[in-house]
């Protein structure tokens, strides 16, 4: 994608916050070039919280942003959709502290983007291209990113459940593949963990309409899974949403092995704290570089 984008017209949706249980309405409106994604708390005098790694506040069970004490919770699904569908700039007007969970997937937000349409600016899009590998590891879990000229994703999970187990997906993330293969995957949890999570003040707005709930050896949702590897696909959805906090479209191959929000955030911080790890370039810069590499390769042959 060569140029920056925003929505063509406003779009809105209402729902319930997954963890807070509060009713919430969001209205997504076009934003000027270079504005980025900015949350606007309409219930707090339109206070703004940019979707940036600089404002990450909490990464337990969801990714929350905070600026000057103002919170925006469970941002990852909406940001994942913006990032993968190529939306660079938007104001997200929100009248409470948590983005609505809707059906627990990214699909309702994909539908919003498609209904609103995409407007392209004349300003050239600037990509963040990884130049050197970087990894984060902790207790047998790992997330790495390798240099690449596209956005590639490898995601592995392993849960001791007969309907989950070890799952893996690998793909180049494009708007079309994301909408078809990643966006429909719903958030999930396990029945035996529900009481503990509620005691922690979490999942107050959860229901079988907003996610998948596994029993010890089955599933509570009467409709079943949307795909056999829905859990892995949803983990990929979450990962992309957390990577969106880089603030620029990514060129690199991300490999996540049983990673979660905390490790995603640590990877993003690691990248942004060391400018030698990346370069910022336009689509034309990348195309020129690839062309030169092909010429050099053919001359060697």
TARA-V558652 format. One record per run of one state. SS is the DSSP state (H for helix, E for strand, - for the rest). FROM is the first residue (numbers start at 0). TO is the last residue. If there is no record, write none. Layout:
SS,FROM,TO + SS,FROM,TO
This chain:
-,0,1 + E,2,6 + -,7,9 + E,10,16 + -,17,21 + E,22,29 + -,30,35 + E,36,40 + H,41,43 + -,44,45 + E,46,49 + -,50,51 + H,52,54 + E,55,57 + -,58,62 + E,63,66 + -,67,68 + E,69,72 + -,73,74 + H,75,84 + -,85,88 + E,89,93 + -,94,96 + E,97,97 + -,98,98 + E,99,99 + -,100,105 + H,106,115 + -,116,116 + E,117,123 + -,124,124 + E,125,129 + -,130,132 + E,133,137 + -,138,139 + E,140,145 + -,146,149 + E,150,158 + -,159,163 + E,164,171 + -,172,173 + H,174,181 + -,182,186 + E,187,189 + H,190,198 + -,199,210 + E,211,213 + -,214,217 + E,218,218 + -,219,228 + H,229,245 + -,246,248 + E,249,256 + -,257,259 + H,260,271 + -,272,273 + H,274,276 + E,277,281 + H,282,299 + -,300,300
